[in-house]
Amino acid sequence: MLGISDIFENKIYIPRYTNNKMAFNMGDHPVTHIADPTENDILCGRGGGTNAHSGNIKFRKLVSAHKLRYLAASKSDKPSVARDVVREWRGMDPPGRFLAKMDTSNHPPPHQGGDGNDNDPPVYWYDV
């Protein structure tokens, strides 16, 4: 199981805050059915496709900038450092998002038009 320290060990870990600990205003930026991730988006997953994404590279640089502070922090202060990293990422313009692939079999995307060719359906993402 991943832990909060994994964010500083070249693994991407997104802490889930469900009890109002972290709330972000995404403004006009969608949080589901995202077809074109931006450079301020992290693509969650494994492999070269996600590792090479510009947002993932940018996020690793941000994590690296906080690494010494994290290593110097006490065990009880480490989660605060990780939350600061997430808060800084989410506070960018446009807001930084942490995206995972959608299973569109249960949540069909909005109609996009197109040529009707279903051989290579588009990939959609949602903000975790």
Backbone hydrogen bonds in HBPLUS format (Angstrom, degrees):
<---DONOR---> <-ACCEPTOR-->    atom                        ^
c    i                          cat <-CA-CA->   ^        H-A-AA   ^      H-
h    n   atom  resd res      DA  || num        DHA   H-A  angle D-A-AA Bond
n    s   type  num  typ     dist DA aas  dist angle  dist       angle   num
A0006-ASP N   A0003-GLY O   3.00 MM   3  5.55 157.2  2.05 115.3 122.4     1
A0007-ILE N   A0004-ILE O   3.46 MM   3  6.21 165.7  2.48 116.5 119.2     2
A0008-PHE N   A0005-SER O   2.96 MM   3  5.60 152.0  2.04 116.9 124.5     3
A0009-GLU N   A0006-ASP O   3.14 MM   3  4.93 164.8  2.16 101.2 105.4     4
A0011-LYS N   A0006-ASP O   3.15 MM   5  5.26 144.4  2.28 176.4 166.2     5
A0029-HIS N   A0026-MET O   2.94 MM   3  5.50 159.3  1.98 141.3 143.7     6
A0127-ASP N   A0031-VAL O   2.75 MM  96  4.95 168.3  1.77 138.5 140.6     7
A0034-ILE N   A0125-TRP O   2.89 MM  91  4.85 178.1  1.89 145.8 145.3     8
A0125-TRP N   A0034-ILE O   2.88 MM  91  4.85 145.0  2.01 125.9 137.3     9
A0041-ASP N   A0038-THR O   3.12 MM   3  5.34 150.4  2.21 115.1 114.6    10
A0097-ARG N   A0040-ASN O   3.04 MM  57  6.63 141.5  2.19 139.3 150.9    11
A0042-ILE N   A0097-ARG O   2.81 MM  55  6.15 160.9  1.85 154.5 160.6    12
A0099-LEU N   A0042-ILE O   2.68 MM  57  5.81 165.3  1.70 170.0 172.2    13
A0044-CYS N   A0099-LEU O   2.67 MM  55  5.73 173.8  1.68 170.7 172.8    14
A0051-ASN N   A0047-GLY O   3.11 MM   4  6.27 167.1  2.13 152.6 156.3    15
A0052-ALA N   A0048-GLY O   2.92 MM   4  5.72 154.4  1.98 145.2 149.6    16
A0053-HIS N   A0050-THR O   3.22 MM   3  5.26 152.4  2.30 101.5 109.7    17
A0056-ASN N   A0053-HIS O   3.04 MM   3  5.38 121.1  2.40 106.8 120.9    18
A0057-ILE N   A0053-HIS O   3.12 MM   4  6.47 157.4  2.18 155.8 162.6    19
A0058-LYS N   A0054-SER O   2.97 MM   4  6.13 161.4  2.01 145.4 150.7    20
A0059-PHE N   A0055-GLY O   2.87 MM   4  6.04 152.5  1.95 144.5 152.2    21
A0060-ARG N   A0056-ASN O   2.96 MM   4  6.18 155.0  2.03 145.5 151.8    22
A0061-LYS N   A0057-ILE O   3.16 MM   4  6.48 147.8  2.26 145.0 153.2    23
A0062-LEU N   A0058-LYS O   3.11 MM   4  6.45 150.8  2.20 142.4 150.4    24
A0063-VAL N   A0059-PHE O   2.88 MM   4  6.19 161.8  1.91 156.6 161.0    25
A0064-SER N   A0060-ARG O   2.94 MM   4  6.06 155.1  2.00 140.8 148.0    26
A0065-ALA N   A0061-LYS O   3.03 MM   4  6.28 143.9  2.16 142.2 151.2    27
A0065-ALA N   A0062-LEU O   3.15 MM   3  5.15 122.6  2.49  93.8 108.0    28
A0066-HIS N   A0063-VAL O   3.02 MM   3  5.26 140.6  2.18 103.8 115.1    29
A0067-LYS N   A0064-SER O   3.25 MM   3  4.99 156.1  2.31  97.2 104.3    30
A0070-TYR N   A0066-HIS O   3.00 MM   4  6.25 154.8  2.06 153.5 161.4    31
A0071-LEU N   A0067-LYS O   2.87 MM   4  6.14 163.9  1.89 157.6 161.5    32
A0072-ALA N   A0068-LEU O   2.97 MM   4  6.12 148.1  2.08 145.5 153.7    33
A0073-ALA N   A0069-ARG O   3.08 MM   4  6.13 122.1  2.43 135.5 149.3    34
A0073-ALA N   A0070-TYR O   3.11 MM   3  5.14 142.3  2.26  98.8 109.8    35
A0077-ASP N   A0074-SER O   2.97 MM   3  5.12 136.2  2.16 101.4 114.2    36
A0078-LYS N   A0074-SER O   3.05 MM   4  6.26 129.8  2.32 153.6 166.6    37
A0080-SER N   A0077-ASP O   3.08 MM   3  5.32 125.1  2.40 104.1 118.1    38
A0081-VAL N   A0077-ASP O   3.26 MM   4  6.68 149.2  2.36 150.6 159.1    39
A0081-VAL N   A0078-LYS O   3.08 MM   3  5.21 120.6  2.45 100.5 114.9    40
A0082-ALA N   A0078-LYS O   3.09 MM   4  6.45 161.5  2.13 156.5 161.3    41
A0083-ARG N   A0079-PRO O   2.88 MM   4  6.13 155.5  1.94 146.5 153.5    42
A0084-ASP N   A0080-SER O   2.95 MM   4  6.18 148.9  2.05 142.0 150.3    43
A0085-VAL N   A0081-VAL O   3.09 MM   4  6.46 149.3  2.19 146.7 154.4    44
A0086-VAL N   A0082-ALA O   3.06 MM   4  6.41 163.5  2.09 152.4 156.0    45
A0087-ARG N   A0083-ARG O   2.79 MM   4  5.96 161.5  1.82 152.0 157.9    46
A0088-GLU N   A0084-ASP O   2.88 MM   4  6.04 156.6  1.94 145.7 151.7    47
A0089-TRP N   A0085-VAL O   2.95 MM   4  6.20 158.1  2.00 149.5 155.7    48
A0090-ARG N   A0086-VAL O   2.85 MM   4  6.05 167.7  1.87 156.9 160.1    49
A0091-GLY N   A0087-ARG O   2.95 MM   4  5.96 132.5  2.18 137.8 150.1    50
A0092-MET N   A0089-TRP O   3.39 MM   3  5.78 169.9  2.40 112.9 114.4    51
A0096-GLY N   A0089-TRP O   3.02 MM   7  5.06 133.9  2.24 138.1 139.2    52
A0128-VAL N   A0098-PHE O   2.79 MM  30  5.77 166.3  1.81 176.2 177.2    53
A0100-ALA N   A0126-TYR O   2.92 MM  26  5.54 156.1  1.98 154.1 159.5    54
A0126-TYR N   A0100-ALA O   2.88 MM  26  5.54 150.4  1.96 152.3 161.7    55
A0102-MET N   A0124-TYR O   2.81 MM  22  5.53 169.9  1.82 147.9 145.2    56
